[in-house]
């Protein structure tokens, strides 16, 4: 589904000489003119990124967390203790269809008086309209905040210093997806932690009408000036994408193809269930176990939509393919969609993302799906790149590890 939205910071970015690129129907920054310096800011300072491709579905009402618990793959309400996730905490989760395929991924962030479902902007209305069909007598109100709230993010070892200067107080969120409501330069901001690039990552959710002020103030007060050094530098997709691949973080509809939801009350027959478990990849969508991210997104002790297939695959420990990291022997860059071959020229998978990694001496690295049994660490593969077949090896992700935060 295409989502055409104006970026409230677009004029600011163009005035700054940014190069733009399309994210579906949304314009995002590719680079502010120096992707190498932007990449360096992520690892050595702090990169400030505009995130118009992310958005929020807001849930209020006393039943919102038990309601979500019945729909998404992670725990938002404990059925044994009858307790909801505490304010200030968050979880990563999937919403699945009955075949266990990922429809959307999200960060569920609990603020005490409301719950924010932070996700791909293209999924907000899909989730709202689909989940609305599961509502009966529960006290839940779901409101799309697309266009009303805007997200910026800070990536790098100096991100906490930026927040300290902006808030006037020491600031840290040590736990993954911890969330806080704070004030930056006098603005009320929801802040959550998610280390997408493998370095400290803080995401700022602010009313859209205040997003230009927050961006401009961060850059003017804390950014790199013409002379001297500041704490942060605006960054674009090029630098961010390289760092998140190095961190082994897949993205929905880039590395994780999304599926369509089923209608409430639908059922799988045994034949369909068996096919869902043994699919070699021809069915639309991906199973959580195939992403390599299930440990942080899936609970195996609760019920939710699509849980039967997920639990059965987990118990058997068998799945047809998996997303893996591949390090190439050279800097020749395979493109997304390139087929991956074994040493006998049999096609065994495909590349989903790739980049040249400065942190790994300029080697090319990829994320891609490989069929069983080729996704084992150490497997040698061959991939077309820049007009020739190049050698690579399946390696453990993250490719690059920040020792201070991992």
Secondary structure, DSSP 8 states (H G I E B T S, - for coil): -------TTHHHHHHTT-EEEEETTEEEEEESS-HHHHHHHHHHS-EEEE-TTEEEEEEESTTHHHHHHTTBSS-SEETTTTEE--TT-EEEEEEE-TTSBEEEEEEEEE-SS-EEEEEEGGGHHHHHHHHHTT-SS---EEEE-BTTEEEEEEESTTHHHHHHHHHTS-----STT-EEEEEETTEEEEEEE--TTSS-EEEEEEEGGGHHHHHHHHHHHHB--SSS--SBEEE-HHHHHHHHHHTT---BTTTB-------TT----HHHHHHHHH--S-SSS-BHHHHT-HHHH--SSS--TTHHHHHHHHHHT--SEEEEEEEESSS----TT-EEE-TT--EEEEEEEEEEEGGGTTEEEEEEEEETTTTSTT-EEEEEETTEEEEEEEE-S-SS--TTT-
